[in-house]
Amino acid sequence: KELAKAATAIGNGDYSVPVRIRSAHDVLGNALAVMKTNLMANAREIEAQSWLKTGLTELNEQLRGEKSVAELARHVVTFAARYLDAQIGAICLMDEESGVLNMAGSYAYSSRKGVRNAFRLGEGLIGQAALEKQAILFSDVPDDYICISSELGERTPHYILVVPFLHSDHVVGVLELGATQKFTTLQREFLD
C-alpha cells in the first residue's frame, strides 16, 4: 500500500514523496526509486527546454517591428538582463568600417569617468570576447570595477559575462551582463 501511494504521487508529479526500500530484494521498491529519479531528471530537462524556448520566443518578440538600431540594442540588452536575472548590462555593436565595437544600448548602466564605450578587437573583455569569438566569464569582480546603483545604494556585480554574437562567423556585436549571482549553465546556454 505504501509503494502504491508513492507510485500514485510520483505519477502525479509529486517527487517529494519518499520511496522506502525495505531490502536489497525489494524489486518493486528499487524499481520505483529508479523511476522516480528518472522522472525527476526528465521533468527538469523539460522545464529547462521550456524556459529556453520561452526566452527565445520572447526575445524574437523584442526584435519584431520597425525599430532603430539603438532601440533594438536597448530592447535586447534589457530583455537579456531581466530574463537572466542580471542587474546591469551593455551591448556593443561592430562598426564594420572602423573595426570598433561601440556601445549601442545599456541596462541600468551609469556612465563613469574613465570607462570606455568603444573597443577594438582584443581590447578589454569586450574586445577579447569578440577576437576569440567566445564567451568570457569574469568572476570575483573587484569592488571598483562597476556598480549596480539604485537610490538605496550601490553594489558590485560578482560575475560579468561577455558574449559575442556572430553572423556567418563574423562578430556583429558583444553583450555584457553583470550579476550578483553566478550565471547558470542554462543561462549561458540561452545566450549561446
Secondary structure as UniProt FT lines:
FT   HELIX           2..11
FT   TURN            12..13
FT   TURN            15..16
FT   TURN            24..25
FT   HELIX           27..63
FT   HELIX           69..83
FT   TURN            84..85
FT   STRAND          88..95
FT   TURN            96..99
FT   STRAND          100..107
FT   TURN            113..114
FT   STRAND          118..120
FT   TURN            121..122
FT   HELIX           124..132
FT   STRAND          136..139
FT   TURN            143..144
FT   STRAND          148..150
FT   TURN            151..152
FT   STRAND          153..155
FT   STRAND          159..167
FT   TURN            168..169
FT   STRAND          170..179
FT   HELIX           185..191
//
